[in-house]
Amino acid sequence: MEKRDEELIERLIPDNKELGRLVAEHKEFESQLDELKKRLYLSDEENREKKRIQKLKLAGRDRIEQILRDFRDKR
């Protein structure tokens, strides 16, 4: 994420509960993925969970980007 995006997110979070939730979820997904990456081998179930988390993280990131675009368009 770019520095200016991070700064904008910090400014918007107090007034945008959805954005705050999405950022918190994004950080949690990142943490979960980091834990999975530490393992030498993943079971089939762990691989499925990794892919699920990656998809959720990406969807959340897309929504965060949309919120930022909407804010920038309104200015």
N, C-alpha and C positions, 0 to 999 in steps of 0.2 A: 504494500500500500504506500502511496506517495505521502510525503511529509505534509503537503497541503491538505490532502484528504484526511489524514489523521487529525490535523488541527481543526478542520471543519466538523468532523465527527464529534470531537470533544465539545465544540461550541453548540452543536445541535442536540446532543444527548439529553440535556436537562428538559428540553421541550418536546422531545420525540421519544416516547416510551418504546415504540417498535424498534427504532434504531438502537436504543440501549440494549434491548433484548437480543437483537441480531448480533451486535458486537460481542456481547457476553457469550452467546452460543458459538460464535466464530472462534473465540479464544478457547472455549472448552473443546470444540472439535479439533483444533490445532493440538491441544494438549493430548487428547486421546490418540491422535495420529502419531504424535511423537513417541508415545509409549509403545505403540505397535511397531514403529520403525526400529526400536531398540532390540527387538527380538530377532534372533537369527532365522527362525522358521515360524511360519504362521500356518495354523490348521486351516482347513477349508472354511470352517465357520468364522475364524478370525479374518480370513481374506474377504469373506462376504461382508463382515462388519466394517472392515477398512473401506471397502468400496461404498457401502451405505453412508458412512461418515463423510467420505470425500464428496459424495453427491449432495448431502445436506449442507456441507460447508460451502460448496460452490453455489448452491441455490441461495443461501444466505448472503453470500458475497454479491451475487447478482442483484439481490433486493437492496442491499446497502448502496450499491452503485446507482440503482434507480432512484433511491431517496436523495442521494447527493445531486444527481442530474436534475431532478425535479426542483430542488432548492436553488440550484444555479440558474435554471431557466426562469424562475420567478423573480430573480434579482434584476 
